């Protein structure tokens, strides 16, 4: 590339590019949250299948939460009726060793982390392709 400006480089469209990036970033999180729904449901199903079953109440307490900010999660034993969920998950007494990382929820989520990251990256890449980018003006 030959410099014909006499040593001066001019950036054209910088403010528009920054505004576009901000607008695009505002669209990415909701798109990732929408794409995360089926993924997180699948993780919850795996957790439900891994927890011990006596009455089914613990497996029934596995829930999915997704927010508009792109956050997604799975919980076990939140709410009434499953006071033993923490002990089943983490142990810590009655001959059940304490495991700070848990037995079912965290290990299952950790196994799925790379797949989630790939899904989020693919979703972000798709939004870039569909985004209406500005044409820079001088």
matplotlib code that plots the C-alpha trace (Angstrom):
import matplotlib.pyplot as plt

x = [0.0, 1.4, 1.0, -0.2, -1.3, 2.2, 2.6, -0.8, -3.3, -6.9, -9.5, -12.8, -16.0, -14.6, -17.6, -20.0, -18.1, -18.1, -21.9, -22.4, -20.4, -22.4, -25.7, -24.5, -23.3, -26.8, -28.3, -25.8, -26.9, -30.6, -29.7, -27.3, -30.0, -32.5, -30.1, -29.1, -32.7, -32.5, -28.9, -29.6, -32.7, -30.5, -28.0, -30.9, -32.2, -28.8, -28.7, -32.2, -31.0, -27.9, -29.3, -30.4, -34.0, -36.1, -39.3, -38.4, -38.7, -35.0, -35.0, -38.2, -36.5, -34.0, -35.0, -33.7, -33.4, -32.6, -32.5, -32.5, -28.9, -27.6, -27.4, -28.5, -28.4, -29.6, -30.5, -31.3, -33.4, -34.2, -37.4, -39.5, -39.7, -36.2, -34.2, -31.8, -30.7, -27.5, -26.5, -27.1, -25.2, -22.3, -22.3, -20.6, -22.0, -23.5, -20.8, -21.1, -17.8, -18.0, -17.3, -17.1, -17.7, -20.7, -21.6, -24.2, -24.8, -21.4, -19.7, -22.4, -22.2, -18.4, -18.7, -20.9, -18.8, -16.9, -20.1, -21.8, -18.9, -19.1, -22.8, -22.4, -19.6, -21.6, -24.6, -22.5, -21.0, -24.5, -25.6, -22.6, -23.6, -27.2, -26.4, -27.0, -23.6, -23.3, -21.4, -18.6, -18.7, -15.9]
y = [0.0, 3.4, 6.3, 9.3, 11.5, 12.8, 10.7, 11.4, 8.6, 9.5, 7.2, 7.5, 6.4, 5.9, 7.3, 5.4, 2.2, 2.7, 3.4, 0.3, -1.9, -0.6, -1.3, -4.8, -5.6, -4.7, -7.3, -10.1, -10.9, -11.5, -13.6, -15.8, -16.1, -17.2, -19.8, -20.9, -22.1, -25.6, -26.0, -25.3, -27.5, -30.4, -29.8, -29.7, -33.1, -34.6, -33.3, -34.7, -38.1, -38.0, -37.1, -40.0, -40.8, -42.0, -39.9, -37.9, -34.7, -33.8, -34.4, -32.4, -29.5, -29.1, -25.8, -23.7, -19.9, -17.6, -13.8, -11.2, -10.3, -13.6, -15.4, -19.0, -21.4, -24.6, -24.9, -27.8, -27.8, -24.1, -23.4, -25.4, -29.1, -30.2, -29.3, -32.2, -31.0, -29.4, -32.5, -34.7, -32.4, -31.5, -34.1, -33.2, -35.6, -39.0, -40.8, -38.7, -36.8, -33.1, -32.2, -28.4, -28.7, -30.9, -34.2, -33.5, -29.9, -28.3, -31.4, -31.6, -27.8, -28.1, -30.9, -28.7, -25.4, -25.8, -26.6, -23.6, -21.3, -22.6, -22.1, -18.5, -17.8, -19.2, -17.1, -13.9, -14.7, -15.1, -11.7, -10.0, -11.3, -10.1, -6.8, -3.6, -1.9, 1.8, 3.0, 5.3, 8.9, 11.4]
z = [0.0, -1.0, 1.4, -0.8, 2.1, 2.9, 6.0, 7.5, 8.2, 8.5, 10.2, 8.5, 10.2, 13.7, 15.5, 13.4, 14.0, 17.8, 17.7, 15.6, 17.9, 20.9, 19.0, 18.0, 21.6, 22.9, 20.5, 21.3, 24.9, 24.1, 21.1, 23.2, 25.9, 23.3, 21.9, 25.4, 26.2, 24.6, 25.6, 29.3, 29.2, 28.0, 30.8, 33.3, 31.9, 32.4, 36.0, 36.7, 35.4, 37.6, 41.0, 43.3, 43.2, 46.1, 45.8, 42.7, 44.6, 44.2, 40.4, 40.2, 41.9, 39.0, 37.3, 34.4, 34.6, 31.6, 31.7, 29.0, 29.8, 28.3, 31.7, 31.9, 34.7, 36.3, 40.0, 42.3, 45.4, 45.5, 47.4, 49.7, 50.1, 49.3, 52.4, 51.8, 48.4, 49.6, 51.6, 48.6, 46.3, 48.6, 51.4, 54.7, 57.2, 57.9, 56.1, 53.0, 52.3, 51.6, 48.0, 47.5, 43.8, 44.3, 42.8, 40.1, 39.1, 38.8, 37.3, 34.6, 33.9, 33.7, 31.2, 29.0, 29.3, 26.0, 24.2, 25.7, 24.8, 21.2, 21.0, 22.3, 19.8, 16.9, 17.9, 18.2, 14.8, 13.3, 14.7, 13.1, 9.7, 10.1, 11.7, 9.7, 9.8, 8.9, 5.9, 7.0, 6.0, 6.1]

ax = plt.figure().add_subplot(projection="3d")
ax.plot(x, y, z, "-o")
ax.set_aspect("equal")
plt.show()
